[in-house]
């Protein structure tokens, strides 16, 4: 009874320990990146929670301004859906949109259509370029923000003149509306714009920064005065907090692509990861240098090497490569025997005349020697065997004294 021998592990096979040693650096870096991402996500979620929420007492919440408005008889109601915000628009209502950039373009168009002729006031808090163009036509956002946060009114709007300096510095806007009030300018661009409604007594106020609404900034400069005047001009205040979970978005077609929906931080983060990966690859790359001799773990006989290569040739039906190797080796061995330099051994014009002179016309003459040493590859395995036998016979004849 014979048993099949199992293949032994060679010296080039990697063990589990070697694999772990090589991969642990990359695994550690990936773990650190993952942990950092989780920590940043938790920190950002805590920082964003309650921002501009009139029910929040956090530093960036707006509960203080809501309570001051309540003392002056202004009711505050929080809504979180587009349908509620549109239904709340009325002549006796101020509609505050906390984060207009979270709304899709179709939602912005619907909201503007529902508030344009309501006769009330619409207050946009720091809308970006696309948002302000949809919700306040005629107003354009400048890409550069203001240099400072505390600015002076510099306009005839009564609310701004009474409040004085305030922390309105942020996004800057320009408008082509002839009757617009442009206040708190930074480098000649306004950070607060009031657009009167073409019909009725309503208006739209564009505020470049939310600082005057924060709990921790309300008592600085004229922030409280400006906030109370902007939000308390009507007896009712509807505080709209848009969110990505707005149920009314389900029935609207979002025209934005996937890349437009991703926050800018994710795009920059992905680019930085690609750059870091490229630098890591360059750092870990190995320059190809000269070959280093290595002592084999076992001694391999030459006959085994020849037999192994022959089996590879046979498996690939590479008779052309096999015949080329046989002829090249024979020419290399024959050249020194007939006085031809090895460098010219593969030139028929040099090797064949020397062989003919040595053999005196035996083995068929010059044409037969040319076919034998430089001819086409054999068509089958039998022809390859015949070629090998004839090459051996030629070499024995040349070596014969």
Order of alpha helices (4+ residues) and beta strands (2+ residues): alpha-alpha-beta-alpha-beta-alpha-beta-alpha-beta-beta-alpha-beta-beta-beta-beta-beta-alpha-beta-alpha-alpha-alpha-alpha-alpha-alpha-alpha
